[in-house]
Amino acid sequence: MAALTSIDRITNVLQRRPVDRIGLFEHFWGDTQRAWAEAGHIRPGEDLGEHFGFDLQLCWNLNMVADPDCTPEIVEETDETITRRDGNGALLRTHKLHDATPEHVDFLVKDRRAWEEHIKPRLTPDRRRIDFEAYREARDKARAANRFFCWSGVNVFEIMKDVAGHIYMLTGMCEDPGWVRDMAQTYARLTVELQEILFAEEGKPDGIWFYEDMGFKQRPFMSPAMYREIVQPAHRLTFQYAHGLGLPVIVHSCGMVAPLVPGLMEAGMDCLQVIEVKAGMDLLQLYRDYGERLSFMGGIDVRVLYTNDRSLIDAELEAKIPVVMGRYGYVLHSDHSIPNTVDYATYRYFVERGLELGTYPNF
């Protein structure tokens, strides 16, 4: 049989149809790429997708901040951190010395009144929110390499978190669910309206990738019932728009989100990524429960890679890949971004051993 391109391979993986091998993709912290470049393993700024032969390429090109023209205001700066107020009126602290998730300090939006006064009126499908050039360049680059090209961006839970923070948003789900549901629907409609403009002018991607961190350690941020009442209608709108274009939907979610998976599948999710082991996610159990209807990406404990011990990496891969490749719906990926504590040679070995195990002998 003819060799598959990455487009063919990921298309088949997302439909759980026969392939030559499992897919391959990864995320890295910026610190990691800098460390590997300083050590001479890669060129400064080198595309790691090309370097390792990844099957997917993403493009994040929408600006969903309430004021898209805002230049974040520096409120405080120290030797190690910088605190800025952004176009949502959110005050966020970031580290200057290493990559990390921004710390929530304060938010303009803490209730329905502030949302309706300061944010909602600004959320129009303005072309300034779309980076057409970035999409065009990423699409053409993916096409030249025959890589599966995904439009990517945040979905409603992640956007609302950026506007109101987890505490105010989750409290609102309990005390004023109509407010949070309105936020979710507003952002879902805006996402679809902007995608309609983009795809009409620049063409469709091969798939849609949504970042949507809905869990923390051992628990999702909401119950399945609350998810179905407040968030799922917005997910259904965005997922079904993609399906209407014939595009599969990949959902990234850090944290424990297993209880939300049935609802996400009802909304139209085709593949779950990243399946974070340290948060309590279990790739093998998810495969047993949903592998006939859902594809998976990730679920390989990145803490094993931290050790740089090949015997431990072998054990992790050998315990999981021969099982989850059984229905053809798996893409090799760690369960989180690769940090700079992982040696280049370790990651190279992880890829080579994973693909060796994940090759189908009779294709």
N, C-alpha and C positions, 0 to 999 in steps of 0.2 A: 504494500500500500504506500502511496506517496507520502512524503514527510509533511507534517502539519506546520503551518505558520503559527505564530503566537496568537494571531486573531482566530484562526481555526480552533486552536487548542482551548483557549479560554471560552470561546463560544460554546464548545462542546462540554467543557467542565461545568458551566453554568446551567446546562440542560441535562447534565449527567448522562452524556452520550460517550461512546468509546473514544479514547485518546491514546496517543503514544506514550505519554508520561503525565504525571501530575503537573500543575502549573507552578510558576515561581514568581514571587514578588516579595517586597520588603519595604519597611520604613526605617530610617536612621535618624538619630539626633545629629544636629549640625556638628557638635563636638567630635563625633566619631569620624566624620568625613575629614575634618581638619587634622585629627590625630593621625589618620592613615596617610594623608597627604604629606604631613611633616615627616613621617617615617619612610616615605618614598614608595609606598605600595600603590598609590594612585596619583594621578596628576591633580594639582589644585583645581577645584571646580569641576572635576570630571563627572560625567553622568554615570551614576552607579547602576542605573538600569542597563546601560550599554555595557558597562564593565562586567557585570555578572550575568547578563543575558536574561533579564526579567521579561516576563510575558505581558505585563501591563504598563501603561503610562497614564498618569493622571494630569488633569489641568483644573486648577481652582481659579476661577476668573470672575466671580461675582462679589460685589461689595454690598453687604446687607446692613451696614451701620446706618443708623437713622439719618445722620448728616454725612453724606458721602464725600463732602468737600472739607470735612474737618481735619485739621492737623492736630493730632493729640497734644494737649497742653502738659508740659512737664510741671508737676506740682512739687516734687521732692526728688533729690538725687543724692546718693551716698556713694562711697567707693564700690559697693557691691550691688546696689539696687537702684532702680529708677521707677518712680511712680508717676503715672500719666492719667489724665482725664480724656476719654475718647469721645467719638461722635455719638455715642449712646448716653453720654453723661456718666459713664461708669469710671470709677477710680480703681486702677489696676496697678499692682507692683510686680515688676519683672526683675530677674537677676541679670546682671551684666557680665558675670564671669562664666556662666554656664547656661545651657538650655534647660528650661523648666516651665511648667504650667504657670501662668500668671496668678498671683495671689489676689483674691477679692478683698478690696478695702472698703469701698462704699459704692452706692448706686443711687442715681437720680430717681429711677423708677422702683418704687417699693409697693405700689398699689395700682388699682384700676385708674384712679384720677390722674396720676402722673403719666401712665401709659397713654391715656386718651389725649392728654394735653401736650405732651412733649414728643412722643414717638410716633404714634399711629398716623397722624396727618402727614408725616414726612415719607411714609413708605409707599412710594409710587414707582412704577416700572420705568424709571428714567434710564436712558441709554448710558448715562455716565456711570451707572453701576456695573456695566459690563466691560471687561477688558477683552475686546474683540481680537486684538493683536496677539495676546498671550494664548488664546484659544487656537487661533490660526496656526501659530508657530508650533504649539504642542501637537496639534492634529497632524500637521505635515511631517513633523519629526517621527511621530508614531507610524504614520503610513509608510515612510521611507524604510523603517525597520520592521514592518509587518507586525508591530505590537498592537495589542488590544487597547483601544483608546477610550478612557472614561472621562466624561465631565465629572468633576467632583466639587463638593461643597457641603456646608453644614445644613442639617435639616432643623426642624422647628425647636426641638428641645435644646439643642446647642445654641441656637440663636437667642432663645428666650433667656437662657442662662447668662449670656453676654449682656443682656439688657437689664435684668432684674437680679441676677445672682441666684445661686441655688436656694438660699434661705428664703428670700422673699417669693421666689417663684413657687417653691414647694409649699410654703405656708399658704400662698394664694390658691393652690390646688385644693387645699382643705377648706379654706374659709371663703373663697370667692372663685369657685371653679369656672364660672362663666367668663371671668376676666382672662384667665389663663387659656381657656379654650378659644377666646377671641384672638389672643396673641398668636396662638398656634395656627388658626385659620388664616389670619392676616399674612403671616410669613409664608405659609404654604401657597397661598394665591400669588404672592409676590414672586416666589421662586419659580412657579410655573410661568407667570407672565414674562419674566426675564429669560427663561429658557426658550419660550416661544420666539422671542425676538432674536436671540442668539442663533438658534438652530435654523430659523427661516433664512438667515443671511449667510451663515457659515457652514451649514450642513450638520447632520446628526453625528454624535459620537457612536461608539460601539456599545457603550453601556453607561449607566449612571451609578455614581459612588457617593453615598451620603455618610458624613461623619455625624454621629449621634450618641455621645457618651451618656448612657442612661443608668449606669450602675456604679456602685462602689464596692467595698469588700463585703462579700457574702450576701448582699442585698441589692435589688434595684432601687432607684430613687422613688419609685411609686409602685403601688400594687397593680396586678394585672387588670383589675376592675377599673382603677383610676386611669391606667393607660388607655383602655378601650373607650372610656368616657371622654377624656380630655385630649389626648395626643393622637390616638389612632385615626380619627377622621382626617386630620391634617396629613398624616403619613399616607393614608389611602389616596388622598388627592394627588400628592406628589408621586407616589409609586405608580398609580394607575395612569397618570399622564405619561410616564416613561413607557409603560406597557403599551399604551396606545400608539406609541411610535415604534413599537417592536423592540424596545431596549430593556435588557435585564437590569435589576436593581441589586446592588451590593450595599449592605449596611455595616458600617464600622461602629462598634460600641465597646469601649473599655468598661471594666467592672463586671459585676455579676448581673447578667440580664437573662439568664435561662428562663425565669418565670414569665418573661415578656415575649419569648420566642413565638409561642402560638399566635399571639396577637399581631406580631410583626409579620408572620406568614399570612395571616388573614388579610393584612393590609397590602401584601404583594411583594414582600422581600424574597429574593431569589438566592442570596448568598449572605451568610453571616461571617463577619470578620471583626474582631481579632481573637476572641475566645480566650480571655485572660485567666490563666491558671491560678495565679496568686490571689485573684479575687474570688475564686471558687468555681470557675467554669471548667467543665469536663468535656473535652472534645469527643471522647469515645462514647459517653452517654448521649450527647447530642446527636451523634451519628446513629446510634441505635434507635433513638426516638424519632428522628426526623430525616434520616439520610435518604429515604426514598423521594422526599419532596424538597429538600434543601441542600444546597452546596455549602462548603465551608472553606475558610481561609484562615490559617493561623492555628492557635491552640498548642504550639510547641513552646514549652516553658523557657523563656529567655534567661531565667536565672541559671539554667544549665549551661548556657553559653557563657555566662559570667565566669564560670570556673575555668574555662579554656581547657577542659579535660575531655579528650576525644572519646574516652570510654563512656563517660556519662552522656555525651551527646549521642553516641551510638545507641545507648539504652533508651533514651527518650524517643529517638526517631524510630527505632525498631519496635517499640511498644505501640506506636500510633499509626505510622504511615501504612503498613501492610493492611491495617483494618480500614482506615478511612478512605483509602484509594479504591475500595471494593466496588463502589457504584460510580466511579469516575468523577465524582464531584468534589475534588480537593485541590487547593493551591497551597504550596509550602510557604510558610511565613511564620515568624516568631509570634509570640502572643503580646508583643509590645515592640516599640522601636528599639533598635540596636544601640546600646550605649558605648562610650569609648573604652570601657573596661573589657570589651570583647576584642581580642586580637584579630587582625586581618586574616591571618592564617586559619584561625578558628572559624571565622565566618565562611571563608572559602571552603573549608572542610565540611561545614554544615550543609552548604549548598550541594556540593558534590555527592556527599553521602545520602542526602535526602532525595536527590534526583535518581541516584542509583537504586535506592529502595523503591522509588515511585515510578519506575519504568515498567510498562506493560509488555511482557515478553512476546505475546502473540498478536500484537497490533499489526 
